[in-house]
Amino acid sequence: MKLFHSATSPFVRQCVVCAHELGLLGHLELVAAAPHPVTRDLALAASNPLGKVPTLIADDGLVLYDSRVICEYLNLRGGGRLLPMQGPIRWRVLVDQALADGLLDAAVLVRYENTVRPENLRWSDWTDGQLAKVAAALDELERLAAGFTERVDLGTIAVGCALGYLDFRYAPLGWRERRPRLARWFAAFGARPSMAASAPA
């Protein structure tokens, strides 16, 4: 399997962590890509018209994107233990994954606003609105964190990668200060071999 990736993408990291946890890392060939909201990577766009990472090309030629689809594919290929097949816990995992991805969507938009958009066109209200989403998501994750302790699944992997991205790109936010339960959980979860090996440099 080939995975188009950017080493700093938290969405790519979710896929890599899943592959690691499922024993599939050795089957994954990482292909460097240069996704950008303005300048398209044409080699990447040839496989994914959105020009985004992660994009997976399976051994049979099937092309998959985005991270949620790829993680579910890897999960099924690796035995299915990262997403319960039914019951309330399945929906809990999927909602946790969606919450983490929404946090990341907002954080990435702020990064684009402040690094890609010309300075004279930047909109502070936009940035504030996206960061408000990040803060609200963190508060909800703090409320949920007590239920994360024994779980290693698509939901907690997404949450771990989202928090890792905040540490990498938004350290001044100090997200741990008012979220002690979440901070304690992440200290343990972030030390997992799959997380440690995939942390952005």
C-alpha positions in Angstrom: 0.0 0.0 0.0 1.2 3.5 -0.8 0.3 6.4 1.4 0.8 9.9 0.1 1.9 11.9 3.1 3.2 15.1 4.6 5.3 14.4 7.7 3.6 17.2 9.7 -0.1 16.4 8.8 -2.1 15.2 11.8 -4.5 13.5 9.5 -1.7 11.4 7.9 -0.5 10.7 11.5 -3.8 9.1 12.3 -3.4 6.7 9.5 0.2 5.9 10.4 -0.8 5.3 14.1 -3.6 3.0 13.0 -1.3 1.0 10.8 1.3 0.8 13.6 -1.4 -0.4 16.2 -2.7 -3.0 13.7 0.7 -4.4 12.7 0.4 -3.0 9.2 3.2 -0.5 9.2 5.5 -2.7 7.3 3.0 -2.9 4.5 2.8 0.9 4.1 5.0 2.7 1.7 5.1 6.4 2.5 5.2 8.7 -0.6 6.2 12.3 0.1 3.6 14.8 -1.2 3.4 18.6 -1.0 -0.2 19.5 -0.5 -1.0 23.2 -0.4 -4.3 25.2 -0.4 -3.2 27.3 -3.4 -0.3 25.5 -5.2 -1.5 22.0 -6.2 0.8 19.0 -6.1 0.0 17.6 -9.5 1.4 14.1 -8.7 -0.9 13.9 -5.7 -3.9 15.4 -7.6 -3.5 12.6 -10.2 -4.7 10.2 -7.6 -6.9 12.4 -5.5 -8.6 15.3 -7.3 -8.8 17.2 -4.0 -5.0 17.2 -3.9 -5.0 16.4 -0.2 -3.2 14.0 2.2 -3.6 11.4 3.3 -4.3 9.5 0.1 -3.9 5.7 0.1 -3.4 3.5 -3.0 -4.2 -0.1 -1.9 -2.4 -3.1 -3.3 -5.3 -3.7 -5.8 -5.2 -0.1 -7.1 -8.1 1.1 -5.0 -7.6 4.8 -4.2 -8.9 6.0 -0.8 -9.2 9.3 1.0 -9.6 11.0 3.5 -8.2 10.0 6.9 -11.4 8.6 8.3 -11.9 6.4 5.2 -8.3 5.2 5.2 -8.4 4.4 8.9 -11.5 2.4 8.6 -10.0 0.5 5.6 -6.8 -0.2 7.6 -8.9 -1.3 10.6 -10.8 -3.9 8.5 -7.6 -5.1 6.9 -5.9 -5.4 10.3 -8.6 -7.4 12.1 -11.2 -4.7 13.0 -10.3 -4.0 16.6 -10.1 -0.2 16.4 -13.8 0.3 15.6 -16.5 -1.7 17.3 -19.0 -3.1 14.8 -22.1 -2.2 16.7 -23.6 -0.9 19.9 -23.3 2.5 21.7 -19.5 2.3 21.8 -19.3 2.3 18.0 -21.1 5.7 17.9 -19.0 7.0 20.8 -15.8 6.1 18.9 -17.1 7.8 15.7 -18.2 10.9 17.5 -14.9 11.2 19.3 -13.2 10.9 15.9 -15.4 13.5 14.4 -14.8 15.9 17.3 -11.0 15.5 17.0 -11.2 16.0 13.2 -13.3 19.1 13.6 -10.8 20.5 16.1 -8.0 19.9 13.5 -10.0 21.4 10.7 -10.3 24.6 12.6 -6.7 24.6 13.7 -5.4 24.0 10.2 -7.6 26.8 8.8 -6.0 29.2 11.3 -2.6 28.0 10.3 -3.4 28.6 6.6 -4.8 32.0 7.5 -1.7 33.1 9.2 1.0 31.5 7.0 -0.5 31.3 3.5 -2.9 34.2 3.1 -1.1 37.6 2.5 -0.9 39.6 5.7 -3.0 42.5 4.4 -5.9 40.0 3.7 -5.9 38.2 7.0 -9.1 38.4 9.0 -8.7 38.4 12.8 -12.4 37.6 13.4 -12.1 34.5 11.2 -9.0 33.4 13.3 -10.9 34.1 16.6 -13.9 32.1 15.4 -11.8 29.1 14.5 -9.9 29.2 17.7 -13.2 29.3 19.6 -14.0 26.0 18.0 -10.7 24.6 19.1 -11.3 25.7 22.7 -14.8 24.4 22.8 -13.7 21.0 21.4 -10.9 20.9 24.0 -13.5 21.6 26.8 -15.7 18.7 25.5 -12.7 16.4 25.3 -11.9 17.3 29.0 -15.4 16.3 29.9 -15.0 13.0 28.0 -11.4 12.2 29.0 -12.3 9.9 31.9 -13.8 7.5 29.4 -10.7 7.3 27.3 -8.5 5.5 29.7 -8.8 1.9 28.6 -9.5 2.7 24.9 -7.2 2.4 21.9 -9.5 3.0 18.9 -10.1 5.3 16.0 -11.6 7.9 18.3 -8.8 8.0 20.8 -6.2 7.9 18.0 -7.8 10.9 16.4 -7.9 12.8 19.7 -4.3 11.9 20.4 -3.2 13.2 17.0 -5.2 16.4 17.4 -3.6 17.2 20.8 -0.2 16.4 19.3 -0.8 18.9 16.5 -1.7 21.6 19.0 1.6 20.9 20.8 3.4 21.1 17.5 1.8 24.2 16.0 0.0 25.9 18.9 2.1 25.4 22.0 1.3 29.0 23.2 -2.3 28.0 23.6 -1.4 26.1 26.7 -4.4 23.7 26.3 -3.4 21.7 29.3 -3.8 24.5 31.8 -7.6 24.1 32.3 -7.9 20.5 31.2 -6.1 18.3 33.7 -7.9 15.0 32.9 -7.2 15.4 29.3 -3.6 16.3 29.9 -3.1 13.2 32.1 -4.7 10.9 29.6 -2.5 12.3 26.7 0.7 12.0 28.8 0.0 8.2 28.8 -1.5 7.8 25.4 1.2 10.0 23.7 3.9 7.6 25.1 2.5 4.6 23.1 5.1 3.4 20.6 2.7 4.2 17.7 2.4 7.8 18.9 6.1 8.3 19.8 7.2 6.9 16.4 4.9 9.2 14.4 5.4 12.5 16.3 6.3 15.4 14.0 9.9 16.5 14.3 
